[in-house]
Amino acid sequence: MVNIQKAAVIGCGFVGSTIAYTLMQQGTFSELVLIDAVQAKGEGEAMDISHGIPFAHSMDIHAGTYEDIADASVVIITAGANQKPGETRLDLVQKNSRIMKGIIAEIKRVKCEGILMIVSNPVDILTEVALRESGFPKERVIGSGTVLDTARFKYLISQKLDVDSKNVHAFIAGEHGDSELAVWSCANVYGIPLDEFARIRGIGNLDRTKDEIYHAVRDSAYEIIERKGATYYGIGMAAARIAEAIVRDSHTVAPISVSLNGEYGLDGLCLSIPTVIGNKGAEQILEISLSEEEKKNLQKSADELKSVLAQIEL
């Protein structure tokens, strides 16, 4: 039986430990199990985070084994090789797909019935690997997708237009990576189309600004990795937000990586698309109107991912 107040994080590197820390701060769960290939690493992270509980929410955080996560409602997988400077997310696919298969085999062995959230990169590919290997219903296997990219997108738009980022409504779709696309046709500020809002604010040459924003979003991870070696704060908060939407059954809409079955004319892969998230996982994929250029870019993103899927053993 699933314990809705119990979650697990598999992989206690920078990303996994940051997700665990953020979940503790949010008070989303009452129990959190940390698993790492190096047992002592999981134990150390659990100890360190637990020492902050007097300043936050009461929570049982401990290192464990796969047997300890059989009843977890959400299993967050961050394990995998790190992205190195100059290395694309897709360069990671071969080695990380092997790691993912091993993890999924263990999750199946203990008969876990929770929702799998894949965060390891390349996330769209590994979400598809996890789905195929697990045999779980597609709504129970999701990826963090372009939720972080979307947060970056909103932030950069808000900086350019000098407005609160919470009033910016826009998203990134497609691959979480080099072929992702900015869905400008849906972008607005508090319901005001982006172009009109820019005009009201007296901001000109928006086309060039849009191009700058898109490239800054797409290249953010590379820029951060070049400077500090890894990205983890942003994705930690993004993954925790998805987990919160699941456990609180909030029906939040976010561009997570989901299995497509004819939506947008695509199938046979996982791609980041606006989706309603609740306690069943991916409750509904939203098929919204895109411009013709956006449709072409989404198809291009899908084609690139399919070419990668074809090169790995599934």
N, C-alpha and C positions, 0 to 999 in steps of 0.2 A: 504493500500500500504506500502511495506517495505521501510524503510529509511536505506540505506546501511551504513550511517555514524552514526547510533544510535545503542548502545548496552546496555545490562542490566546485572547486577550481582545480583543474588538472594542468599542471605546469606553473611553477612558482618563481619564474624569472621576473624581470621588471614589470611586464604586463600583468601576469597573474597575481603577483603580490600587490600591485596597485589596484587591481579590481577588488581583491579581498579587503584592502584597506578602505576603499570607497564604500563597499557594501557595509562594512562595520560602521562607518560614519553615518550612512543613511538609515541604518537600523531596519533594513528590508527583511532580513532573516534572523531567526533565533539560533541557528546552528550552521556553521560553515566548515566543511572538510577540505583540507589542502592536501593535494597529492603531487609529488614530484619524483622524477626518476632517482634523484638523490634524496633519500628519506630525511637526512639531517637538514637539508635546505627547507623542506616543508615544515619541519619542526621549528626551525629558527624563525621562519616568517610568522608562524602561528604564535610563537611566544612573543615576538616583537609587537605584533598588532594587538594581541591580547592585553599588553601592558597599557594600552591607550583606552581600554574599555571604561575606566573610571571617568574619563572625560567625554565619553560618547554614549553608545547604547549597549545595554547588557546583551551579551552574545557568547555562545560557546564556539570558539574557534580552535580547531585542533588539526594536527596532521593525521593522515590515515591511509588506508589502503582501499582498493576498489570494493572490497566487501562492505566498507563503511558508507558507500554512496548508493547502495541498491534502492533506497527509499528517497533519494534526493529529488526534489521537484525540478531543479535546474542544474545542469552540469555544464560548466563553462570550460571550454578546452582552449588553452593558450599555448600548449606545448609545441615545440618545434625548433628548428634551427633559426638563428637570428639573421635578419637581413643585414648584410654588410654594406659598407659604403661602396657605391658604384654598382651594386647588385639590384636588379629589379625584383619585384615581388614574384614574378613568374619564374625567375631563376631558381626559386626555392622549391618549386613544385615536386620534383622527383624525390628529394630526401624527406620533405615534410609529408608527402602522401604516404610514404612507408611508415612514418611515425604515427600518422593518423589511423592507419589500418590497425596497428598494434593496440592503440588506445580503444578503438571501437570494439575490437575483439574482447577486451577485458570488460567493457561496459555491458556487452551482450552476455558475457559469462555470468555476471552477477545479476542478470535480469533486471537492470535498471529501467524504470518506466517513466523517467522524467524527460524533460525537454533538453535537447542538446543545443547549446549555443557555441558555434565555432568562431573563434577569434584569431586563431593561427593563420598566418599568411602563406600563400595567396588564398584569401578567405573564401572567395567564390568557388574556386576549384576544390578546396578542402571540405567545403560544405557539401558539395556534390559527392566527394569521396565518402564522407561520413554517412550520407543518405544511402548510397548504394551498398556500403559495407554493413550498415546496421539493419537495413530492411525495415526501419521504422516508418510510420506514416509521415508524409512529407511535412505536415504541419509541426511535427515534433523535432525537426532538424532544421535549424536556422543558422545564419551567419550574421556577424555584426555588420557586414556589408559596408554601405557608404554612410552609416550614421555619423561617424566621425568626420568624414569628408563634408557632410551636410552642415555640421556644426561649424567647421572651418569656413564654409561657403557663407553661412549667415553672418558669421563674425566679420569676415572681410567686406561683405556688402555693407554692414553697419558702419564699419570704419570709413569706407569711401563716401557714404551718404550721410555720415554724422547723425546716426539714429540708433536707438536702443536695439540691440540684436534680438531681443525677445519680440520685437514688432516686425522682424523680417521673416517672411514665409517663403522658403525656397528649398530646393533639394538637389542633390547629386544622385544620378542613377547609373546603372550599368555595372561595369567591373569596378571593384575597389582597387584602382590602379591606373595605369597609363591611358587606358581607353575609356575612362569614365566620362560621363557627359553632364554638363550643367543644364538643367531644364529651365531655361530663361523664360519660356512661354508661360510658366505658372508662377514666376517670382513676383512677389508683391510686398508692400510695406503696409501693414494694417488694412489690407484689402485694396490698397491703391496700387495699380500696376506699376512695376518698377520704373519704366520709362517716364510715366506721368509724375511719379514721386520725385524723380531726379529733376524734371523740369520745374516742378513747384519749388524745389530747394535751390534752383539756379545752378544746377550742375550740368555742364555740357560735355560733349564728346563721350557719351556713355558707351558707345561701341568699343572704343579703346579701353575704357575702364572695365568693361565686361571681360574683355580678352585678358587683361592683367589679372583680374580676380580669378578667372578660370585656371590660368597657368599657375598662379600662386597656390590655389587649392590642390591641384593635381601634383605639384612638386613639393608640397609641404613636408611630406615624410623624408624625402631625399635631403631637403635643406636642414631639417632637424637632425637627421642621422649624421650628416656631415659635421654638424657642430657639436653634438653631444653623444653620438654613438647609437642612440635608440630613441624611440617614441613610446611613451607609456602613460602619461597623465591624461591626455585627451581620450585615448582609447579606453583607459580605465573607467573614466566617467561615462563614456558612451555605453560600454558593456553593462555597467551597473544600472544605467537607465533602462536598458532593454529588460534586464532581469527584474527590475521593479515593476515594469509594465506587465510582465508575466504573473508575478506573485500577487499583485494587487488587482489583476484582471481589469486594467484601466482602459483597454481598447485604444491604446495609443497608436497613432499612425507614424511609421518611420520606414526609411528605405533599407530594410534588412535584406540579406541575401536569402532568397527562397527558390524552391524548385518550381520551374515554369512548365505548364502543361497547356500550351496554346495561347497563353496571354501574350499580347503584342506579336503574335505569330511565331513565338519561340517555344521550344521544348527541348528536353534532354540535357538541361544544365541549370545551375543555380546562378541567379543574377540579382543585383540589388534593385528592388522595386518598392515603391510605397506600399506598405502592408499594415493591416490592422493586427495589433499584437495584444493577446490576452492570455488567460491561463491555459489555453489549449495550444499556445505557441502562435504560429502564423495562421490567424483566423480567416483572413480574407486578403487576397492580392488585389490591389486596386488598379484596374485598367483605365487609365485616364487619357485624355486627349493630348497628343504631342504634336509639335510642328513637324512638317515633312523632313526638315533637316535633323531634328531630334530623333525621329524614327530611324533615319538612315544611320545616325551615330550609334543608336542602341543596337541595331542589327550588326554594325561593325564591331561593337564591343562583344556581342555574343559570338560572332564568328571567330574572333581572336581567342576567346576562352575555349570554344569548341576545338580549335586547332591544338590547344595545349592538352585538353582532355584526351584527344586522340593519341597523344604521345606518351601517356602514362598507362600503366597496367592497372585496370580496374576489375 
